[in-house]
Amino acid sequence: MHPRQRRFLQGGLLLGAAILVALNANLPEADAQSGGLKPRKSPENFSLTKIDGRHWLLTPDGRPFFAHGITHAGNRNANLDFQNFSQACKELGFNAYGYGCPTQLRSDMPYVASWNHLVPISYYRGRNGIKFVDVFDAKVEARLEAGVKAYCLVNAKTSQNVIGYCWTDLGTWPLKNNVGKNWVDYIRGLPEDAPGRQAYQKFLRAWMGDGGKARDQGFLRLIAREYFRIIGEAQRKHAPDHLVFGDRFAFNTLDPDVVKEMLPYVDGIAIQPPFHGQFPKKKFDEIHKLTKKPILICDFAIRFKDGEKDIRSWKPAADSVAAGKAYAEYVQAALQTDYVVGVFWCNPVDTTKGFGKPGVKQGFFGKGLTERPGLHQSVKKVNAYREGLTPKK
């Protein structure tokens, strides 16, 4: 072989090897522990890290980050002036927006991307508003993937500001719940030729345990496995290298079997705790022990008495001063764990509760984004505390 030909061949082999290395660098890495896919986090997006044993979010430019802000800024009933709202949040030291962030604010600060319409099973929709779906049906799978793809495209332009993706809010997962309907009964009631009903019959033929609740719990786990496979794979396909926090759970909607099926597809867990005054560390410790993943407190507030307003809440604080003190203590307690990576106050201003429910959904700001005495001063202090506690590198 002529020396020039040999050099050309060697160069081609080296170039081919370099291309393969580059391609492999972008492929997801198999996660042997979960059996799912462990995505490689891009430095261009938010990621997670551990510093001195504590979980932290990491910004695209490599700064440790604890997210703190307000959810539901896109609530139509709030009718916000977004420019003024942005300024008011930043003056108080907030550094992010929670889920329900409108398009107008997605370039302003980091935010949580979320949906709540693909599978409408949020328990607060009420018995007549909940709609389970046949997740074993290929047509349903295609519709769900298309929905995930569409929402990921909506956030593509501001992807660097996406802290992470959340899915369905407070789903009616447990077999026994306050709605009186569950996913297993729905599948069991489908026509005999429906894919879900056929999957149920196949499950029964293979089931070796006791009947009744144990059997239904086993099939619920199978439903969750299929649901999270569909949503999780679509999420990784259409928004690769982004953090995923999965379905948003309350303490009373978190079924351990269901959560275990979600774990291979998520990086952290999104929790909406009950709006009580003290930080429920014991319960959060249990969730962290179960999942071994960081926790995002995606929706929380201390409600308080406010004139004659119909504030329906568990033991509302006496006033905004007391609420501010309790909220600051709550956030400080969250910061003192080694796994909470963010806290978001529920609702910017007073609105209706929605879904035909009575009462006022209280907001962080008063009318016209006015100050809540005591609450805002406490938040300023706790944000300064958060800033001082956050590592610089």
Beta strands, then each sheet from edge to edge (+ up, - down):
strand 1: 29-30
strand 2: 37-38
strand 3: 47-51
strand 4: 54-58
strand 5: 64-65
strand 6: 67-70
strand 7: 96-97
strand 8: 111-114
strand 9: 162-169
strand 10: 244-249
strand 11: 269-271
strand 12: 295-300
strand 13: 340-345
strand 14: 351-352
strand 15: 360-361
sheet 1: 1+ 2-
sheet 2: 3+ 4- 5+
sheet 3: 7+ 6+ 13+ 12+ 11+ 10+ 9+ 8+
sheet 4: 14+ 15-
end
